Amino acid sequence: MPGSLPPLKALHTFEVAARSLSFSRAADELFVTQGAVSKQIKLLEEFLGKALFERTAAGLVLTEAGREYLPGVSESLETIRKITARVQQTQQERNNLVVNLIPSFSSLWLIPRLAQMHREIPSLNLTQIAGDGPYRFDQNSADMAIRCLPLSRSYENAELLVHETLVPVIHPARLARHPVENPEQLLDHPLLVHITRPQLWGSFLNHLNLKGDRVPEYRHGLEHFYMLLEAAQQQQGIALIPDFMAQSALLRGELISLLDIHYSSGYGYYFLTPNFQTQSQLVSQFRQWLKQQLLAGL
């Protein structure tokens, strides 16, 4: 039918065969049999109503129609290749999201759950960049951020993922040497200090009404919860760790949560989004997945 399009597979086969002037070499390049190449060429010739190749003593050559047809076919196929690659790249970039998040949140909770995240949101390719403190999207290139902030409803484009609940954890061997049967015996052990939030132990001890004459022994200052967790696993003392970050170590028996104490710190973990990503479906999916996992304690 005049104006109709020939089969794309036949066009591709013609381009490869015309370039090599050999059906056998074309078959090798296309990973098909020589008979399959001949079949596609015949299909295209029947569509055009003209022969594209002829055999001579010197070998395979293009007919006049073939020579006329080849440049346009090659140019058109190259255009298709380029636009296909561009669309694929655009889609891939659209599915690549960058999250700037607290190192401990990443190492102790999110990275161990990447396989599960991929199963449930297979289109999401996540790039994680460690960061802490205030985050300004106008000065950075992340698509979203996760921060631990004092509980408030005034943060712009922020959604609370989970309240921060701290638990005191200790290595089982250290606990065996110095048992803790009441809150006061917590002070039989050194207390590991989170140096960027040094007030945590004071608030925690006040919460337990431990205001006696006994002075706590503070040992080792560490910047992040994942560092505190490692120090506790090395039997250096008691660490205050968010319950969801300590969960895996507790389940494995590497650490023990003392006296079933849970302390609400007045902080929460917030999902922050720049204005240009507030309507992103993929960002929304990731946020909802985080909330569901954290609230379910998974």
C-alpha positions in Angstrom: 0.0 0.0 0.0 1.6 3.4 -1.0 2.6 5.4 2.0 2.5 2.5 4.4 5.6 1.6 6.5 7.7 -1.5 5.8 8.6 -3.9 8.7 11.2 -2.4 11.0 13.0 -5.7 11.4 13.3 -6.0 7.6 14.7 -2.5 7.3 17.3 -3.2 10.0 18.3 -6.4 8.3 18.6 -4.6 4.9 20.8 -1.9 6.5 23.2 -4.4 8.0 23.4 -6.6 4.9 23.9 -3.5 2.6 26.7 -2.3 4.8 28.6 -5.6 4.7 27.4 -6.8 1.3 27.2 -10.2 2.8 24.2 -12.2 4.1 26.5 -14.4 6.1 28.2 -11.5 7.9 24.9 -9.8 8.4 23.6 -13.0 10.0 26.6 -13.1 12.4 26.1 -9.5 13.4 22.3 -10.0 13.9 22.8 -13.3 15.7 20.4 -15.1 13.3 20.8 -17.6 10.5 21.6 -16.7 6.9 18.2 -18.1 6.0 16.6 -15.6 8.3 18.4 -12.7 6.7 17.4 -13.9 3.2 13.8 -14.1 4.4 13.7 -10.5 5.7 15.3 -9.2 2.6 12.8 -11.0 0.4 10.0 -9.6 2.6 11.2 -6.1 2.1 11.7 -6.6 -1.7 8.2 -7.9 -2.0 6.9 -4.9 0.0 8.8 -2.5 -2.3 8.1 -4.4 -5.5 11.8 -4.1 -6.4 15.0 -6.1 -5.9 17.5 -4.6 -3.6 20.5 -6.9 -4.1 21.9 -8.9 -7.0 24.6 -11.5 -7.1 27.5 -11.0 -9.5 30.8 -12.8 -10.1 32.4 -10.3 -7.7 29.8 -11.1 -5.0 26.7 -9.4 -3.6 26.0 -5.8 -4.8 23.2 -3.3 -4.4 20.8 -2.7 -7.2 20.0 0.9 -8.3 16.9 0.7 -6.0 19.1 -0.6 -3.1 21.6 2.2 -3.5 18.8 4.8 -3.6 17.1 3.3 -0.6 20.1 2.7 1.7 21.0 6.3 2.8 17.5 7.2 3.8 17.0 3.9 5.7 20.4 4.3 7.5 19.6 7.9 8.5 16.1 7.0 9.7 17.3 4.1 11.8 20.0 6.2 13.3 17.3 8.9 14.2 15.2 6.2 15.8 18.2 4.9 17.8 19.1 8.4 19.1 15.6 9.3 20.1 15.1 5.9 21.8 18.3 6.3 23.8 17.2 9.9 24.7 13.8 8.7 25.9 15.3 5.8 27.9 17.8 8.1 29.5 15.1 10.7 30.4 13.0 7.9 32.0 16.0 6.6 33.9 16.9 10.1 35.2 13.3 10.5 36.2 13.4 7.4 38.2 16.7 8.4 39.9 16.0 10.2 43.1 18.6 11.7 45.5 17.9 11.7 49.2 20.1 13.6 51.6 19.8 11.9 55.0 21.2 11.4 58.4 24.1 8.9 58.2 22.7 6.7 61.0 19.3 6.6 59.4 21.0 5.4 56.2 23.4 2.8 57.6 21.4 1.4 60.5 17.9 1.3 58.9 17.5 2.2 55.2 20.5 0.4 53.6 19.5 -3.0 55.2 16.0 -2.5 53.6 17.1 -1.6 50.1 16.2 -5.0 48.7 12.7 -4.8 50.1 12.3 -1.2 48.9 13.3 -2.4 45.4 10.8 -5.2 45.4 8.0 -2.8 46.5 9.0 0.2 44.4 11.0 -1.4 41.5 11.0 1.8 39.4 13.0 3.8 42.1 16.7 4.1 41.8 17.8 5.8 45.0 21.1 7.8 45.6 21.8 8.4 49.2 24.0 11.3 50.4 24.9 11.7 54.0 24.0 15.0 55.7 23.0 16.4 59.0 21.7 19.7 60.4 19.5 22.2 58.6 19.0 21.5 54.9 18.3 24.1 52.2 17.1 22.8 48.8 18.0 26.1 47.1 21.6 25.5 47.9 21.7 21.7 47.1 20.5 19.3 44.5 18.8 16.6 46.4 15.2 15.6 45.6 14.3 15.1 49.2 15.9 15.0 52.7 15.4 13.2 56.0 16.3 15.1 59.2 15.8 14.6 63.0 14.2 17.8 64.2 12.3 19.0 67.3 8.7 18.1 67.0 6.8 21.0 65.3 4.1 21.6 62.8 5.7 24.7 61.3 8.3 23.1 59.0 7.5 23.8 55.3 6.9 20.8 53.0 7.8 18.4 55.8 6.0 15.3 56.9 6.7 13.5 60.2 7.8 9.9 59.5 8.2 8.7 63.1 8.7 10.1 66.6 12.1 9.5 68.1 11.9 7.0 70.9 15.3 6.2 72.6 16.2 3.0 74.3 19.3 2.3 76.5 21.3 -0.6 75.0 24.2 -2.6 76.3 26.3 -5.6 75.2 25.1 -8.8 76.9 28.6 -9.7 78.2 29.0 -6.3 79.9 25.5 -6.6 81.4 26.4 -10.1 82.7 29.3 -8.6 84.6 27.3 -5.7 86.1 23.6 -6.5 86.0 21.0 -3.7 85.8 17.9 -4.5 87.8 16.7 -1.0 88.5 17.2 2.4 86.9 19.8 3.5 89.4 22.1 0.6 88.4 22.3 2.2 84.9 25.0 4.3 86.5 27.1 1.3 87.2 28.1 1.6 83.6 29.8 4.3 81.6 27.4 6.4 79.5 28.3 6.9 75.8 27.7 10.5 74.7 26.1 11.8 71.4 28.3 14.9 71.0 25.9 16.7 68.7 23.0 16.2 71.1 24.8 16.1 74.5 21.6 17.0 76.4 20.1 13.5 75.7 21.5 11.8 78.8 20.6 14.6 81.2 17.0 14.6 79.9 16.9 10.8 80.0 18.2 10.6 83.6 15.8 13.4 84.7 13.0 11.4 83.1 14.0 8.5 85.4 14.2 10.8 88.4 17.9 9.9 88.9 18.8 13.1 90.6 20.8 11.8 93.6 24.3 12.4 94.7 25.8 9.9 92.3 27.6 11.5 89.4 27.3 9.6 86.0 30.5 8.5 84.3 30.4 9.8 80.7 32.8 8.0 78.5 33.6 8.6 74.8 31.9 11.2 72.7 30.6 10.1 69.3 29.0 12.1 66.6 26.4 9.7 65.2 24.1 7.0 66.5 25.8 4.4 64.3 29.0 5.2 66.1 27.3 4.9 69.5 25.8 1.6 68.5 29.2 0.2 67.5 30.8 1.5 70.7 28.1 -0.3 72.7 28.7 -3.5 70.7 32.4 -3.1 71.7 31.3 -3.2 75.4 32.3 0.4 76.0 29.1 1.3 77.9 25.4 2.1 77.5 24.2 4.0 74.5 20.9 5.8 73.9 19.7 4.7 70.4 16.5 5.3 68.5 14.5 2.1 68.8 14.1 1.6 65.1 17.8 2.0 64.5 18.7 -0.5 67.3 16.1 -3.0 66.2 18.3 -5.3 64.1 21.1 -5.5 66.7 18.5 -6.3 69.4 16.9 -9.0 67.3 20.3 -10.6 66.6 21.1 -10.5 70.3 24.1 -8.3 69.8 22.7 -5.8 72.3 20.1 -5.8 75.0 17.6 -3.1 75.7 17.7 -2.3 79.4 14.6 -2.5 81.7 12.2 -2.1 78.8 12.7 1.7 79.1 11.5 3.8 76.1 12.1 7.5 76.2 10.4 10.0 73.9 13.0 12.6 73.2 10.7 15.3 71.8 12.3 14.9 68.4 11.1 13.3 65.2 12.3 12.2 61.8 10.9 14.4 59.1 10.7 13.9 55.3 11.5 17.2 53.6 10.6 18.0 50.0 11.5 20.9 47.8 8.6 22.7 46.0 9.5 21.2 42.6 9.1 17.7 44.0 5.9 18.0 46.0 3.8 16.6 43.2 6.2 13.8 42.2 4.5 10.4 42.4 7.7 8.6 42.9 8.7 10.8 45.8 5.3 10.3 47.3 5.6 6.5 47.0 9.0 6.5 48.7 7.7 8.7 51.5 4.7 6.5 52.1 6.9 3.4 52.1 9.1 4.9 54.7 6.2 5.8 56.9 4.6 2.4 56.6 7.8 0.6 57.4 8.7 2.8 60.4 5.3 2.9 61.9 4.9 -0.9 61.6 8.3 -1.4 63.2 9.6 -3.4 60.3 
